[in-house]
């Protein structure tokens, strides 16, 4: 889902104030977005608008990818590549009873469970666990990608 708060320099203050202080606008956008919400607009104007819009602008600009959650150097490198191509991702996400290396949500809302395979995935027991995990994740609406 895409949202433009349509706040920009030169707008009448009463319109900026309405957008900035109306919590229903952001509430509807956030609760209706099925997988991802993309907010497009003038970041500086949103920060200067005050109210809920400024709080949101400040919050999203302070979010930093947490590279330190990566368990291996390979995972850290995949995280950097995902960030470089602009894909929303979160490392080490718990889904059900499983922890996946990365949850990736495409711009179209497709959810991916990305697993970076290491030597610990070579045994038969690991293969059986991977099959069980893949089935669970697929049933939960994820596409599963294993990087070897």
C-alpha positions in Angstrom: 0.0 0.0 0.0 1.2 3.5 -0.7 0.4 6.6 1.2 1.2 10.2 0.5 0.4 12.6 3.4 0.6 15.5 0.8 2.3 17.8 3.2 4.8 20.3 1.6 6.2 23.8 2.1 3.8 26.5 1.1 0.6 24.6 2.1 -1.9 26.5 4.4 -1.1 25.7 8.0 -4.7 24.6 8.7 -4.3 21.8 6.1 -0.9 20.7 7.4 -2.3 20.7 10.9 -5.3 18.5 9.9 -3.0 15.9 8.3 -0.5 16.0 11.1 -2.9 15.7 14.0 -5.5 13.4 12.5 -4.6 10.0 13.9 -7.3 8.3 11.8 -5.4 8.9 8.6 -2.3 7.0 9.7 -4.4 4.4 11.6 -6.3 3.5 8.5 -3.2 3.3 6.3 -1.3 1.2 8.8 -4.1 -1.2 9.5 -5.2 -1.6 5.9 -1.7 -2.3 4.5 -1.6 -6.1 4.1 2.2 -6.6 3.8 3.9 -3.3 3.4 3.2 0.4 3.7 5.2 2.8 1.6 5.0 6.4 2.6 6.0 8.9 -0.1 6.4 12.6 0.5 8.6 15.4 1.8 10.3 14.1 4.9 11.4 17.5 6.2 7.8 18.9 5.8 6.4 15.8 7.6 8.9 16.3 10.5 8.0 20.0 10.7 4.2 19.4 10.6 4.1 18.3 14.2 1.6 15.9 15.6 1.4 12.2 14.6 3.0 12.8 11.2 6.1 14.3 12.8 6.3 11.4 15.3 6.1 8.9 12.4 8.7 10.7 10.3 11.1 10.8 13.3 10.5 7.1 14.1 11.1 5.8 10.5 14.3 7.9 10.1 15.8 6.5 13.3 15.3 2.9 12.4 18.6 1.3 11.5 19.0 -2.3 10.1 20.3 -4.5 12.9 23.3 -6.2 11.2 24.5 -7.6 14.5 21.7 -10.1 14.6 23.3 -12.1 11.8 24.7 -15.4 13.1 27.4 -15.8 10.4 29.5 -13.7 8.0 27.4 -15.1 5.1 24.2 -13.9 6.7 25.7 -10.5 7.3 26.7 -10.3 3.6 23.2 -11.3 2.5 21.7 -8.7 4.8 23.9 -6.0 3.2 22.9 -7.1 -0.3 19.2 -7.0 0.7 19.6 -3.5 2.0 21.6 -2.4 -1.1 18.8 -3.5 -3.4 16.2 -1.8 -1.1 14.3 -4.8 0.1 12.6 -4.6 3.5 14.1 -7.4 5.6 14.5 -8.4 9.2 17.2 -10.8 10.4 16.5 -13.7 12.8 12.7 -13.6 12.9 10.6 -16.0 14.9 7.7 -17.5 13.0 5.8 -20.1 14.9 8.4 -22.3 16.6 11.0 -21.5 14.0 13.6 -18.8 13.6 14.4 -17.9 10.0 17.6 -16.1 8.9 15.7 -13.3 7.1 12.1 -12.3 6.6 11.9 -10.3 3.4 8.8 -8.5 2.2 8.8 -7.5 -1.5 7.4 -4.1 -2.7 4.4 -6.1 -3.8 3.8 -7.7 -0.4 5.2 -11.1 -1.2 6.7 -12.6 2.0 9.9 -14.6 1.8 11.6 -16.7 4.4 15.3 -16.7 3.4 17.6 -19.3 4.9 21.4 -19.1 4.4 22.6 -22.7 4.6 25.8 -23.7 6.3 27.5 -27.0 7.0 25.1 -27.7 9.9 22.4 -28.3 7.2 24.1 -31.3 5.6 22.8 -34.2 7.7 19.6 -36.2 7.2 18.1 -34.9 10.5 18.7 -31.4 9.3 17.1 -32.1 5.9 14.0 -33.6 7.7 13.7 -30.5 9.9 14.2 -28.2 6.9 11.3 -30.0 5.1 9.1 -29.7 8.1 10.0 -26.0 8.5 9.4 -25.3 4.8 6.0 -26.9 5.0 5.0 -24.8 8.0 6.3 -21.6 6.4 4.6 -22.2 3.1 1.3 -22.9 4.9 1.9 -19.6 6.8 2.0 -17.8 3.4 5.8 -17.5 2.9 7.9 -18.4 -0.1 11.0 -20.2 1.1 14.4 -19.5 -0.5 17.4 -21.4 0.6 20.8 -20.0 -0.3 23.6 -22.6 -0.3 
